[in-house]
Amino acid sequence: MSDDTVDDLMEATYRALCKHGYAELTMQDIAAETDKSKGTLHYHFDGKADLLESFLGFLLDRFEDRLETLAGETPAERLHALFDELLTASDDDAEEFRTAILEIKSQSPYNEAYRERLTEFDRTMHDRIADFVGDGIEAGQFREDVDPDETAEFLVTVFHGAQTRAAAVDRSLERTRRYVHAYIDDLRVDDSSPDGDDASAADGTADASSAAETSATAEDGSENAGGDESEGE
């Protein structure tokens, strides 16, 4: 299958997921979003689960590409830019897509392929955040008592919690994004704080940590609920 065909099918899968959600999605729905027939989809994929596994891999590749083009010249700037990317709606279908991905996540305890793809995404995000923090410490931007691994673990959990709350209870990502920026700024050594950081300073680090922990708690609760109800992106 050519790269153009793969891109076409993955983009069609994205549109179909936004329209129909995970549970109701069919191969015919995906075929309807492209010029390929349902038979062509079945020729390349064993079924919906197989196609969605490939879709998750496609999203991971896209995410890794985005990581290489983040704005900013310093580790701190790139870390801020990463969460601007992660916690900003990318298009008009973002809400529907978050919901579909939440449905996929709820299937990961029962689908090993989904779980492996989601774990890859989680690990990639964690490792890149830890790299930014470690580089920031070496550059003298972040305090030496900051632990890159623990900071990355915390911020990844905040991200997942924010996505879950946005999908489950329509909680805006904007507030969480402001709290995360305030949290990142609090990692800085005293003389490396950015000028004019009014929005972040107004909220305060304590509020940032509290909001982030709330998001993390919501994520844990959602994942447990997903398991009780019984992926691919």
Secondary structure, DSSP 8 states (H G I E B T S, - for coil): --HHHHHHHHHHHHHHHHHHHHHH--HHHHHHTSSS-HHHHHHH-SSHHHHHHHHHHHHHHHHHHHHTT-S-SSHHHHHHHHHHHHTS--STTHHHHHHHHHHHHHHTTT-HHHHHHHHHHHHHHHHHHHHHHHHHHHTTSB-TT--HHHHHHHHHHHHHHHHHHHHHH---HHHHHHHHHHHHHHTB-GGG--TT-HHHHHH-HHHHHHHHHHHHHHHHHHHHHHHHH----
